[in-house]
């Protein structure tokens, strides 16, 4: 069975979907026996460059998402025929792979449908993808992979997908996310990034769906009793985000909130390790990968009690109503003030994160390929 996987967005700072693509391909390649995979690259293969030696094919003129969704469909179809591919997989969830349908089985990973589930928090492009592109009748691929029971239910509800074609395959946790030695943490966090401890950490895109404004307000209240605390916001800025500096300045927190921007794979694990706690009060997630990353590093977690986040966190984190600033404030105070609670959450989180692996994700994904494309 010959498999083609579409690679997009790995030539820029890695986001959640980019991390999924990267780790899935690495794990698939490591399986024994290794499946026959070709990477169909919309732009540079990034960290996957050379992973499959000469099995990287460029999709010309497809580096940007609008061109990949249009002209890129023709380029993919051409490669399906030229390479005699049996299965074609889009890990980004943005392409129906319509033209490839007639000559290869098609698999799409739809991570979430937040444009439907959380109206008003999407860019125009996201709205077009979810509400126009993915709802077309021919967009129903042979198999849809999604990452949580919540996403599965939302995909059935809003995209009218056939439940028989939906497969839940959770994310894993990359091996770089693990407890580190104090010296290694200090070298990155203090010496390189210039962040003093103790600090509360958020990791993810800085967009309104992630509920950053309420987190900042909760932090401001906690600081009244713990003035030594910092808040570190790590991640790229995204669409529809009220300038964070404005909110921080209005609350008098300019010296106490640190924005890192995108981080490298060496910096991010150290930042998780150095945090007193990790706060992820998102309004909606299809999965919530940073929750597991923090747990795998032994960092206590506060997250939301909505969407898929209870599925991911299980009993290993403190969950709050993300729209209740007082509840978020109290949860942060509890962890900051209680060393034994922090240790308990650390141990629970390490156990919880150990249940998720990219090898398992790859094995389950390969089973979907074999179901639709033949082994």
C-alpha positions, -999 to +999 in steps of 0.1 A: +000+000+000+014+034-011+005+064+011+008+101+003+007+126+032+002+162+024+027+184+044+018+221+050+030+248+073+062+231+086+083+259+070+071+283+097+067+283+135+051+251+145+014+252+156-007+225+171-016+210+137+020+214+125+031+195+156+005+168+148+018+164+112+054+164+123+051+138+151+026+116+132+050+112+102+080+106+125+061+079+143+047+063+111+083+061+097+095+044+129+069+016+128+082-019+119+077-027+091+077+009+080+048+018+057+055+031+021+050+069+026+056+098+002+054+134+015+036+158-008+051+191+003+033+224+000+064+244+007+095+233+026+093+201+046+108+218+076+118+194+104+107+165+082+133+173+056+154+142+049+133+120+071+121+100+041+152+105+020+141+109-016+104+104-009+096+141-008+076+156-037+070+194-041+035+206-049+043+236-070+025+269-064+008+255-032+028+271-003-002+292+009-034+277+021-058+293-005-036+281-034-032+246-018-070+243-015-074+252-052-045+247-075-030+223-050-058+199-056-047+195-092-011+190-081-021+164-056-042+146-082-013+145-106+010+130-079-016+104-070-016+092-105+021+095-112+031+077-080+002+052-080-008+061-045-034+040-028-042+064+000-039+102+003-040+118+038-045+155+046-035+161+082-045+197+082-083+192+079-087+219+053-089+200+020-116+176+007-091+161-017-119+160-043-097+154-074-079+125-058-111+107-049-114+087-081-079+071-080-070+068-043-087+064-010-089+097+008-084+104+045-087+138+062-079+147+098-104+172+111-091+185+144-121+205+154-149+226+139-146+257+162-160+280+135-193+262+141-189+253+178-178+288+189-192+314+165-175+348+163-140+337+170-129+327+135-111+344+107-127+348+073-105+321+059-115+297+088-151+305+083-149+298+045-131+265+051-155+252+077-188+266+066-184+265+028-155+242+018-159+213+042-197+211+040-199+205+003-213+170-006-181+159-024-160+168+007-170+136+024-138+116+022-134+078+026-124+083+063-122+112+087-098+110+116-106+132+146-089+136+179-116+135+206-152+124+213-161+161+215-147+168+180-165+136+167-198+148+180-193+183+166-183+170+132-214+148+130-236+177+141-222+205+120-207+188+089-233+160+087-205+135+084-212+098+083-205+084+118-193+051+102-164+070+085-153+088+117-123+074+136-111+089+170-073+088+171-059+110+200-027+129+198+004+117+215+030+135+236+065+142+220+094+127+238+110+161+242+083+169+269+097+153+301+110+164+335+144+181+332+173+187+355+172+221+374+204+232+357+190+226+322+158+246+331+178+275+345+201+277+314+171+281+291+145+299+312+167+323+332+199+327+312+185+325+276+149+338+279+155+361+308+125+349+328+127+349+365+108+324+387+082+318+400+058+321+370+025+309+357+027+297+321+003+297+291+013+281+258-006+285+226-017+310+200-025+344+215-060+346+202-093+354+218-106+318+216-078+309+241-093+333+267-061+352+274-079+383+286-096+365+315-064+347+324-046+381+327-074+395+349-072+364+371-034+367+373-038+404+384-060+393+413-036+365+424-007+389+424-023+410+451-013+382+475+018+369+456+035+400+441+066+380+431+046+360+405+051+365+367+027+355+339+045+340+308+025+339+276+043+317+250+031+315+214+025+333+182+000+361+179-031+351+159-061+367+143-087+386+163-066+393+194-071+425+214-035+439+218-023+422+250+000+450+258-031+473+262-048+450+287-015+445+306-008+482+307-043+491+319-039+466+348-005+479+357+012+446+349+038+457+323+067+445+344+050+412+353+037+397+321+063+383+297+055+375+260+080+351+245+067+347+209+072+313+192+097+290+209+120+263+198+118+226+207+146+231+232+131+262+248+095+250+252+101+219+274+123+240+297+097+267+300+070+241+310+094+225+335+102+259+351+066+269+357+049+268+390+017+259+372+003+258+336-030+276+329-050+268+298-085+283+301-094+280+264-131+285+254-130+256+230-105+229+219-107+199+197-080+183+219-057+207+238-022+193+232-004+218+255-023+203+285-006+169+279+028+186+272+027+204+305+017+172+324+045+152+307+069+178+321+055+174+356+038+208+357+005+212+376-024+221+352-055+243+353-077+240+323-114+245+312-143+222+320-157+226+284-152+210+250-126+182+248-104+194+277-120+172+304-113+142+281-077+151+279-070+162+314-090+134+331-086+136+369-050+150+366-058+187+364-080+213+381-109+223+358-128+255+359-155+274+340-134+294+316-158+323+316-156+326+354-126+348+363-132+343+401-131+305+397-099+307+376-084+331+402-092+307+431-078+277+412-045+295+406-044+306+443-049+270+455-020+257+435+003+286+443-003+284+480-003+246+484+029+227+479+014+193+486-014+200+460+013+209+434+031+176+441-001+156+438-010+172+405+025+167+393+023+129+399-012+126+385-002+145+354+029+124+347+007+093+349-020+108+327+005+120+300+021+085+298-011+071+284-007+091+252+020+083+227+027+092+191+034+055+184-001+046+194-014+075+172+006+062+142-005+026+147-042+036+148-038+059+119-021+032+098-051+010+106-074+036+091-052+037+059-054-001+057-092-001+061-098+023+033-069+016+010-062-021+015-031-035+033 
